């Protein structure tokens, strides 16, 4: 997404650094890592417990919106800590 023309400049440096970090993890031979990427919009809201998980592609709702609340992101994060399902992988969360 960072290469798309509408990517906000305010987030470019952070997103670029995240991509560099993910590449470093993917080249790591010994560390057992997991990388959880949020949706395009990431903010306060309700804890619903109803969300989708994906791999490397941005999750978009039927309305065309890619978003997740901090509260539901936290649930997915804790779920992964308690029952690891994405070893040495990036995954994402969204509605």
C-alpha positions as CSV (number, residue, x, y, z in Angstrom):
1,X,0.0,0.0,0.0
2,X,2.9,2.4,0.7
3,X,3.5,2.7,-3.1
4,X,0.0,3.8,-3.8
5,X,-0.5,7.5,-4.7
6,X,-3.0,8.1,-1.9
7,X,-0.8,6.8,0.9
8,X,-0.7,9.5,3.6
9,X,2.7,11.1,3.9
10,X,2.2,11.4,7.7
11,X,2.5,7.6,7.9
12,X,5.1,6.9,5.2
13,X,8.2,6.9,7.5
14,X,6.6,4.6,10.1
15,X,5.2,2.2,7.4
16,X,8.6,2.1,5.6
17,X,10.3,1.2,8.9
18,X,7.8,-1.5,9.6
19,X,8.5,-3.0,6.2
20,X,12.2,-3.0,6.8
21,X,11.6,-4.7,10.2
22,X,9.4,-7.3,8.6
23,X,12.0,-8.0,5.9
24,X,14.6,-8.5,8.7
25,X,12.3,-10.9,10.5
26,X,11.8,-12.9,7.4
27,X,15.5,-13.3,7.0
28,X,16.0,-14.4,10.6
29,X,17.0,-18.0,10.9
30,X,16.6,-18.7,14.6
31,X,14.0,-16.4,16.1
32,X,10.4,-17.6,16.3
33,X,8.6,-14.4,15.4
34,X,5.0,-13.3,14.6
35,X,4.1,-9.9,13.0
36,X,0.6,-8.6,13.4
37,X,-0.4,-5.8,11.0
38,X,-3.4,-3.6,11.7
39,X,-5.8,-2.5,9.0
40,X,-5.4,0.8,7.2
41,X,-7.5,2.6,9.8
42,X,-6.6,1.8,13.4
43,X,-8.2,3.6,16.3
44,X,-10.4,3.6,19.3
45,X,-13.8,2.0,19.2
46,X,-15.7,-1.0,20.5
47,X,-14.5,-4.4,21.5
48,X,-16.7,-6.6,19.3
49,X,-14.7,-9.9,19.1
50,X,-16.0,-10.1,15.5
51,X,-13.2,-9.6,13.0
52,X,-11.4,-11.4,10.2
53,X,-7.8,-12.6,10.0
54,X,-5.7,-12.5,6.9
55,X,-2.2,-13.0,5.7
56,X,-0.3,-10.4,3.5
57,X,-3.3,-8.7,1.8
58,X,-5.2,-5.7,3.3
59,X,-8.6,-6.8,4.6
60,X,-11.4,-4.6,3.3
61,X,-15.1,-4.6,4.4
62,X,-18.0,-4.9,2.0
63,X,-18.3,-1.1,2.2
64,X,-14.7,-0.7,1.0
65,X,-13.2,0.3,4.4
66,X,-10.1,-1.3,5.9
67,X,-10.3,-0.8,9.7
68,X,-9.9,-2.3,13.1
69,X,-10.3,-0.9,16.7
70,X,-7.5,-1.0,19.2
71,X,-9.8,-3.2,21.4
72,X,-10.2,-5.9,18.8
73,X,-6.6,-5.7,17.7
74,X,-5.7,-6.4,21.3
75,X,-8.0,-9.5,21.3
76,X,-6.2,-10.9,18.2
77,X,-2.8,-10.2,19.8
78,X,-3.7,-12.0,23.0
79,X,-5.3,-14.9,21.1
80,X,-2.0,-15.3,19.2
81,X,0.0,-15.3,22.5
82,X,-2.2,-17.9,24.1
83,X,-2.6,-20.2,21.1
84,X,0.2,-19.4,18.5
85,X,-1.2,-19.9,15.0
86,X,1.2,-17.8,12.9
87,X,4.8,-18.8,13.6
88,X,7.3,-17.0,11.5
89,X,4.5,-15.2,9.6
90,X,2.9,-11.9,9.3
91,X,-0.9,-11.8,9.6
92,X,-3.4,-9.0,9.7
93,X,-6.8,-8.3,11.2
94,X,-9.8,-6.3,10.0
95,X,-13.6,-6.2,9.8
